[in-house]
Amino acid sequence: MLNQQAQIQSATAKKNGISFLLILSALMAVTSLSTDIYLPAMPVMAKDLQGDAELTITGFLIGFCFAQLIWGPISDRYGRRLPLFIGLGLF
C-alpha cells in the first residue's frame, strides 16, 4: 500500500516538474522575444531619435535592468505570481 502511494507521489512530482519546466521555458522565450521584436526596429528608432543604433539598445537594456530592480521588491512583497501576470499583461 505504501509502495503504491510512493509511486503515485513520484509520478505526480515528475508531472509537476515537467509542467514547471515548460512554463519556465516559455517565460524565458518571452525575454528573447522582446529582444527579437526590438532588433528590426533599431535602424528606424536610431534615425527617429537622431542617435546611434548602439545607444538605443543600451537604453533598452538599461530599462530592462531597472525594471528588475522595481519588480523584484514588488515580487518579494506580493509573491511572484501577481507581478508575473501583470508583467505579461503589460508585455
Summary of the structure (lengths in Angstrom):
residues: 91
radius of gyration: 20.1
end to end distance: 48.7
largest distance: 72.5
contacts: 184
relative contact order: 0.06
helix: 91%
strand: 0%
